[in-house]
Amino acid sequence: IGQKLSRSKSDTKPKPSPLPDSFITAARALQSEGAKISVADNNTELRLGRMGALPGSAPWSHENADVGNSVVSKDNLVKPPLGLLWFGGPANDDILPRHGHGPTPQVIGGRLYIEGPNALRAVDVYTGRLLWQRAFPGLGKFYDNTAHQPGANEIGSNYASADDSIYVVYNRSCLRLDPLTGDTLSTFTLPGQAKNRAPNWGYIGIYKDLLIAGSEPLAITMTKESKVPSVVKDAPYSSSSKHLVVMNRYSGKILWQREAQQVFRHNAIAAANNMIYCIDGLSAASLSLMRRRGEEPDSPSLLLALDAHTGKLCWSHEDKIFGTWLGYSEEFNILIESGSPARDRARDEAEGQMAAYNATTGEIIWHENFKYNGRPMLRGDTIYTEGTAFSLVAGKPKKRLNPVTGRATTWAYKRNYGCNTPIGGQHMLLFRSAAAGFYDLSTDGGTGNWGGFKSGCTANLIPADGILSAPDYTRT
């Protein structure tokens, strides 16, 4: 901040002398929130430091923003109009191709983590500097193609982030990495045997001191040539898993596990409120395929709320469970059951209906039939989807006043082509609209563009840690 220098006749270099007390007092008075000023070297130098997150910022730690699948960042700093902080950074040679729909980049602790074929990378969001990149031969293999497959939209991400650890599913293990260096701190495997080996990991999520895993993914497939669907147990990749396993995320100690009566859908696992919410049930399309095999589940589909640390059942529903998606609103303590139908998402996504539950008691608040597309984004008292919005509390379409007629009309927005599904911030919806695009929620101001670049088919405009990060996810 300041340094006072003096020079004597015999000196070749200036020597610092004490700063005036008035300067030190004035500097301390200007300390901003979260910043700390210290005096060093006999009052000759002031040092300013800021430790921890920017006040009002929040991370993006999972595929769908958080382990509750809100799909909305809690960061309150990222809002239009935005200015360019930096551009450039490491090349996209080691980033997954866009049409394979790899995992969404994650931002926490000032670092952006993004996966490539055979690698994981960490970049400083405030400068663009490459902090580290570590080789993992075979990592990202499932997403490394250009087939317009659902990818992580269907099976979920293979990594999740915390401020002190990054958890990466690699082969049949989960590696706990040091965020500073990328070095391995611990290696975890799942209990049980599958094909004489530890089971494959399906789902991965972090909740407080817990690591939540889906074990033994189960895939139901049918090719054009076959007349009978095939069932692959302990598949390397699938939208659902046969077991739910919860362990201490530092020691790897297994706390509890539960076997599904049918399967646990990865996108229908959410943790919040000291509970883990999950759907134990096949989708309607998968049930139809199983019936073509002459098989019928022994039990109905279930919506479960389990104690996060013990696995004890808190509440459940088995009547009219239809969803392939669960999302949690922390502000209203509401659990949403739905699907996430859209281009390049799973073919068996539920659609046409949505339901809301009291997340503590399981009481049904509403169950409505309406058309929507994309992941439900839970922001405030509103559920935003692809172009439409609904009341979180009432389940009715959101209205706005037409600026010309003054009459109430259905809330909607439009965007140009983009094969990703929107994600949300506190002040913006973010998507591709030919180029990188957004909708201004702060003023209800319409769809806008950053016209100089294209965002990815995987959502990669990430509002977190006070910055809108836009890593290049457009290779091929």
C-alpha positions in Angstrom: 0.0 0.0 0.0 2.8 2.4 0.8 6.4 2.5 1.7 8.5 5.5 2.8 12.1 5.4 1.6 15.2 7.5 2.7 18.8 7.5 1.4 21.9 8.6 3.2 25.1 9.8 1.4 26.9 6.5 2.0 24.0 4.3 0.9 23.7 2.8 -2.6 20.1 1.6 -1.9 17.3 3.5 -0.2 16.4 2.3 3.3 12.8 2.3 4.4 11.8 4.6 7.3 8.7 4.3 9.4 5.4 5.3 7.8 3.5 8.2 9.4 1.0 7.1 12.0 -1.7 9.1 10.2 -1.1 7.0 7.0 -1.4 3.7 8.9 -4.6 4.9 10.7 -6.2 6.0 7.4 -5.3 2.7 5.7 -6.8 0.7 8.5 -10.0 2.7 8.2 -10.3 1.8 4.5 -10.3 -2.0 5.2 -13.0 -3.7 3.2 -15.0 -6.7 4.4 -12.9 -9.8 4.6 -9.6 -7.9 4.2 -6.9 -7.6 6.7 -4.1 -5.0 7.0 -0.9 -5.8 8.9 2.1 -3.6 9.6 5.5 -5.1 9.0 9.2 -4.2 9.2 9.1 -1.6 12.0 6.1 0.3 10.5 7.9 0.7 7.1 5.4 -1.4 5.1 1.7 -2.1 5.1 0.4 -5.5 3.8 -3.1 -6.1 2.6 -4.5 -9.6 2.5 -7.9 -11.2 1.9 -8.5 -14.7 3.0 -11.4 -16.8 2.0 -14.3 -16.2 -0.3 -15.5 -12.8 -1.5 -18.4 -11.7 0.6 -21.6 -12.5 -1.3 -20.0 -15.1 -3.5 -20.7 -18.8 -3.6 -19.2 -21.9 -5.3 -20.5 -24.3 -8.1 -19.4 -27.6 -6.6 -21.5 -30.3 -8.5 -22.8 -31.0 -11.9 -26.1 -29.2 -11.0 -24.6 -26.4 -8.9 -24.8 -28.2 -5.6 -25.6 -31.6 -4.1 -29.3 -30.5 -3.8 -29.6 -30.2 -7.6 -30.9 -26.6 -7.5 -29.1 -25.8 -10.8 -28.7 -22.2 -9.6 -25.6 -20.7 -8.1 -26.1 -18.9 -4.8 -23.5 -16.3 -5.8 -24.9 -12.8 -5.5 -22.0 -10.9 -7.1 -22.3 -12.0 -10.7 -24.9 -9.6 -12.3 -25.1 -7.6 -15.5 -23.6 -5.5 -16.8 -20.4 -7.5 -16.8 -16.8 -6.3 -17.7 -13.9 -8.3 -19.1 -11.5 -9.3 -16.3 -9.1 -11.4 -18.4 -9.1 -13.6 -21.5 -6.9 -16.4 -22.8 -5.6 -19.0 -20.5 -4.5 -22.6 -21.4 -5.6 -24.0 -24.7 -8.6 -26.3 -25.2 -6.5 -29.2 -26.6 -6.9 -31.1 -23.4 -10.7 -30.4 -23.0 -13.4 -32.9 -23.9 -15.3 -32.4 -27.2 -18.5 -30.5 -26.9 -21.0 -33.0 -28.4 -19.9 -35.7 -25.9 -21.6 -33.6 -23.1 -18.9 -34.0 -20.5 -19.3 -32.8 -16.9 -20.0 -29.1 -16.2 -16.9 -27.2 -15.0 -16.9 -26.6 -11.2 -15.7 -23.5 -9.4 -14.7 -23.4 -5.7 -11.9 -21.8 -3.7 -11.0 -19.4 -6.6 -10.2 -22.4 -8.8 -12.1 -23.7 -11.9 -11.9 -27.5 -12.4 -12.5 -28.8 -15.9 -12.1 -32.3 -17.3 -10.3 -33.4 -20.4 -9.7 -36.7 -22.1 -7.1 -38.3 -19.8 -6.7 -35.2 -17.5 -8.1 -32.9 -14.9 -7.2 -29.2 -14.9 -7.3 -26.4 -12.3 -7.3 -22.7 -13.4 -7.3 -19.5 -11.3 -10.6 -17.8 -12.0 -9.2 -14.3 -11.2 -6.2 -14.4 -13.5 -6.7 -17.3 -15.9 -3.4 -18.9 -14.9 -3.1 -22.6 -15.1 -2.5 -23.8 -11.5 -2.1 -27.5 -12.3 -3.0 -30.2 -14.7 -2.8 -33.9 -13.9 -2.8 -36.8 -16.2 -5.3 -39.6 -15.6 -5.1 -42.1 -18.5 -8.7 -43.1 -19.5 -10.4 -40.4 -17.5 -13.4 -38.9 -19.5 -13.4 -41.8 -22.0 -17.2 -42.1 -21.9 -17.6 -38.4 -22.8 -14.8 -38.3 -25.4 -16.9 -38.5 -28.6 -18.9 -36.3 -30.9 -22.1 -38.3 -31.2 -24.5 -35.8 -29.6 -25.0 -38.3 -26.7 -26.6 -37.3 -23.4 -23.3 -37.9 -21.6 -23.2 -36.3 -18.1 -26.7 -35.0 -18.7 -27.8 -38.6 -18.2 -25.2 -40.4 -16.0 -24.0 -37.4 -14.0 -20.5 -36.1 -13.4 -17.6 -38.2 -12.4 -16.2 -35.7 -10.0 -17.4 -33.3 -7.2 -15.6 -30.5 -5.4 -15.3 -29.2 -1.9 -13.1 -26.4 -0.6 -10.5 -28.8 0.9 -10.8 -31.8 -1.5 -11.7 -32.8 -5.1 -13.2 -36.2 -5.5 -12.7 -37.9 -8.8 -14.1 -41.3 -9.9 -11.3 -43.1 -11.6 -11.5 -46.7 -12.8 -13.2 -48.5 -9.9 -11.9 -46.1 -7.2 -12.5 -42.6 -6.0 -9.4 -40.4 -5.6 -9.5 -37.5 -3.1 -7.2 -34.8 -4.5 -5.5 -31.8 -2.9 -7.0 -28.7 -4.5 -3.7 -26.9 -4.3 -1.6 -29.4 -6.2 -3.9 -32.1 -7.6 -1.9 -34.7 -5.6 -3.8 -37.8 -4.3 -4.7 -37.5 -0.6 -6.7 -40.7 -0.3 -8.2 -43.5 -2.4 -11.6 -45.1 -1.7 -13.3 -48.2 -3.0 -16.8 -49.4 -2.6 -17.8 -52.4 -0.5 -18.9 -55.7 -2.1 -17.8 -57.6 -5.1 -18.8 -57.3 -8.8 -17.2 -59.5 -11.4 -14.6 -60.4 -8.7 -13.6 -56.8 -8.3 -14.7 -53.8 -6.3 -18.0 -52.4 -7.9 -18.0 -49.5 -10.3 -19.0 -46.0 -9.1 -22.1 -44.5 -10.6 -23.2 -41.3 -8.7 -20.9 -39.1 -6.6 -21.9 -36.3 -4.3 -20.5 -34.4 -1.3 -22.7 -33.4 1.7 -21.0 -31.9 4.8 -18.5 -34.6 5.9 -20.2 -37.3 3.8 -19.3 -38.8 0.4 -22.4 -40.2 -1.3 -21.9 -42.9 -4.0 -24.0 -44.9 -6.3 -22.6 -48.4 -6.5 -23.0 -51.0 -9.3 -24.6 -49.0 -12.1 -27.3 -50.9 -13.9 -27.9 -50.3 -17.6 -31.0 -51.4 -19.7 -30.3 -51.2 -23.4 -31.9 -52.2 -26.6 -30.4 -52.1 -30.1 -32.3 -51.9 -33.4 -31.1 -55.5 -34.1 -32.2 -57.1 -30.9 -35.8 -58.0 -30.1 -35.2 -58.4 -26.3 -33.6 -55.6 -24.2 -30.4 -56.5 -22.4 -29.6 -55.7 -18.7 -25.9 -55.0 -17.8 -25.1 -55.3 -14.1 -22.2 -53.3 -12.8 -22.0 -51.4 -16.0 -19.1 -48.8 -16.3 -21.7 -46.1 -17.2 -25.4 -45.8 -16.5 -28.1 -43.4 -15.4 -28.8 -45.5 -12.3 -27.1 -47.6 -9.6 -28.2 -50.6 -7.6 -26.8 -49.5 -4.3 -26.5 -46.2 -2.4 -23.3 -46.0 -0.2 -22.5 -43.2 2.3 -19.0 -42.9 3.8 -17.0 -40.4 5.7 -15.4 -38.3 3.0 -12.0 -38.0 4.8 -11.4 -41.5 6.2 -13.6 -43.5 3.7 -15.3 -45.3 6.6 -18.6 -46.8 5.4 -21.4 -45.4 7.5 -24.3 -47.1 5.8 -25.5 -48.6 2.5 -28.9 -49.4 1.0 -29.9 -51.7 -1.9 -32.5 -50.5 -4.3 -35.6 -52.5 -4.9 -35.4 -51.3 -8.4 -32.6 -48.7 -9.1 -31.5 -45.3 -7.8 -31.6 -42.8 -10.6 -28.5 -40.6 -10.4 -30.3 -37.3 -11.3 -32.8 -38.2 -8.6 -30.4 -38.2 -5.7 -30.2 -34.9 -3.7 -28.9 -34.1 -0.3 -30.0 -31.3 2.1 -31.7 -30.7 5.4 -29.6 -33.6 6.9 -31.4 -36.0 4.6 -30.6 -37.8 1.4 -33.6 -37.8 -1.0 -33.7 -40.4 -3.8 -36.1 -42.2 -6.1 -35.9 -46.0 -6.1 -37.5 -46.8 -9.3 -37.1 -47.4 -13.0 -38.3 -44.8 -15.5 -41.6 -45.5 -17.4 -39.6 -46.3 -20.5 -37.2 -48.6 -18.7 -40.2 -50.4 -17.0 -41.6 -51.0 -20.5 -38.3 -52.5 -21.7 -38.2 -54.8 -18.6 -41.7 -56.0 -19.4 -40.6 -56.9 -22.9 -38.1 -59.2 -21.1 -41.0 -60.7 -19.2 -39.9 -59.2 -16.0 -42.0 -57.1 -13.5 -40.6 -55.3 -10.4 -41.5 -56.9 -7.1 -42.2 -53.5 -5.6 -43.5 -50.1 -6.6 -41.3 -47.1 -7.3 -40.5 -45.2 -4.1 -39.6 -41.6 -3.2 -37.4 -41.9 -0.1 -36.0 -39.4 2.5 -33.2 -41.0 4.4 -31.2 -39.7 7.4 -27.9 -38.6 5.8 -25.7 -40.0 8.5 -27.5 -43.2 9.5 -29.6 -44.2 6.4 -32.7 -44.4 8.7 -36.0 -43.9 6.7 -37.5 -40.5 7.6 -40.4 -40.6 5.2 -41.4 -42.2 1.9 -44.0 -42.1 -0.9 -45.0 -44.9 -3.3 -48.1 -43.4 -4.9 -47.7 -42.1 -8.4 -43.9 -41.7 -8.3 -42.9 -40.8 -11.8 -39.7 -38.7 -11.6 -36.2 -39.0 -13.1 -35.1 -35.8 -11.3 -35.1 -34.4 -7.8 -34.2 -30.8 -6.8 -34.2 -29.0 -3.4 -35.0 -25.4 -2.6 -33.1 -24.4 0.5 -35.0 -21.1 0.9 -38.5 -22.8 0.9 -37.5 -26.3 2.1 -39.3 -27.8 -0.9 -38.3 -30.9 -2.8 -39.3 -31.0 -6.5 -39.9 -34.2 -8.4 -39.8 -33.9 -12.2 -37.9 -34.9 -15.3 -35.4 -32.9 -17.4 -36.5 -33.5 -21.0 -34.5 -31.7 -23.6 -32.3 -32.1 -26.7 -29.3 -34.3 -25.9 -30.6 -35.6 -22.6 -31.7 -39.1 -21.6 -34.4 -40.6 -23.9 -36.4 -41.9 -20.9 -36.7 -38.6 -19.1 -40.0 -38.1 -17.3 -42.0 -35.2 -18.8 -45.3 -33.4 -18.6 -45.7 -33.4 -14.9 -44.0 -32.0 -11.7 -44.7 -32.4 -8.0 -43.6 -30.5 -4.8 -43.1 -31.9 -1.3 -42.4 -30.5 2.1 -38.8 -31.7 2.4 -39.0 -32.3 6.2 -42.3 -34.1 6.4 -42.9 -35.4 2.9 -46.3 -33.8 2.7 -47.4 -33.3 -0.9 -47.8 -29.6 -1.6 -48.9 -29.8 -5.3 -48.8 -32.2 -8.3 -49.4 -30.6 -11.6 -49.4 -31.5 -15.3 -47.7 -29.0 -17.6 -45.2 -29.0 -20.5 -41.6 -27.9 -19.8 -38.1 -28.6 -21.0 -34.7 -28.7 -19.4 -33.5 -28.9 -15.8 -35.7 -27.2 -13.2 -33.7 -24.2 -11.9 -34.9 -23.4 -8.4 -34.4 -19.7 -7.7 -36.3 -17.9 -5.0 -40.0 -18.6 -5.3 -39.7 -19.6 -9.0 -38.9 -22.8 -10.9 -37.3 -21.7 -14.2 -37.1 -24.2 -17.1 -36.3 -23.9 -20.8 -38.2 -20.7 -21.7 -41.0 -21.0 -19.1 -41.4 -20.6 -15.3 -43.7 -21.8 -12.5 -44.4 -20.8 -9.0 -42.4 -23.0 -6.6 -45.1 -22.7 -3.9 -48.2 -23.1 -6.0 -47.1 -25.0 -9.1 -48.8 -22.5 -11.4 -47.3 -20.7 -14.5 -45.5 -17.5 -13.6 -47.1 -14.2 -14.9 -45.7 -10.8 -15.9 -47.2 -7.5 -16.9 -47.0 -6.8 -20.6 -45.2 -3.5 -20.9 -47.4 -2.4 -23.8 -50.9 -3.5 -22.7 -50.4 -3.6 -19.0 -52.1 -7.0 -18.8 -50.9 -10.1 -17.1 -49.3 -12.6 -19.5 -47.4 -15.8 -19.2 -43.7 -15.3 -18.4 -41.4 -16.6 -21.1 -38.1 -16.0 -22.8 -36.5 -17.1 -26.1 -33.1 -18.0 -27.2 -31.5 -19.0 -30.4 -30.0 -22.5 -31.1 -28.0 -24.2 -28.4 -27.6 -27.9 -27.5 -27.1 -27.3 -23.8 -29.8 -26.7 -21.1 -29.7 -23.5 -19.2 -28.3 -23.0 -15.7 -29.0 -20.2 -13.3 -27.5 -17.5 -11.1 -29.2 -15.2 -8.7 -29.4 -12.5 -11.4 -29.1 -14.4 -14.7 -30.0 -17.5 -16.6 -27.1 -18.7 -18.7 -27.1 -20.7 -22.0 -26.0 -20.8 -25.6 -28.1 -18.7 -27.9 -26.1 -19.1 -31.1 -23.3 -17.3 -29.2 -22.9 -17.2 -25.4 -26.2 -15.9 -24.1 -28.0 -14.9 -20.9 -31.4 -13.8 -19.6 -31.3 -10.8 -17.3 -33.4 -11.7 -14.2 -32.5 -8.6 -12.2 -34.6 -6.3 -14.5 -36.6 -9.0 -16.4 -34.7 -7.4 -19.2 -34.7 -10.0 -21.9 -32.2 -12.2 -23.7 -28.8 -10.9 -24.4 -25.5 -12.1 -26.0 -21.8 -11.9 -25.6 -21.3 -12.0 -29.4 -17.6 -12.7 -29.6 -17.6 -16.3 -28.6 -19.7 -19.5 -28.5 -20.3 -21.3 -25.2 -20.4 -25.0 -25.0 -22.9 -27.8 -25.5 -22.1 -28.6 -21.9 -23.2 -25.6 -19.8 -19.9 -23.7 -19.2 -20.9 -20.1 -18.2 -20.4 -20.6 -14.5 -21.4 -17.8 -12.1 -19.4 -18.6 -8.9 -16.7 -17.1 -6.6 -17.8 -13.6 -7.8 -16.8 -14.3 -11.4 -18.7 -15.5 -14.5 -16.1 -18.0 -15.8 -16.4 -19.1 -19.4 -13.8 -21.8 -20.1 -13.5 -22.9 -23.7 -15.6 -26.0 -24.1 -16.1 -25.9 -27.8 -13.4 -28.2 -29.1 -14.4 -30.0 -32.4 
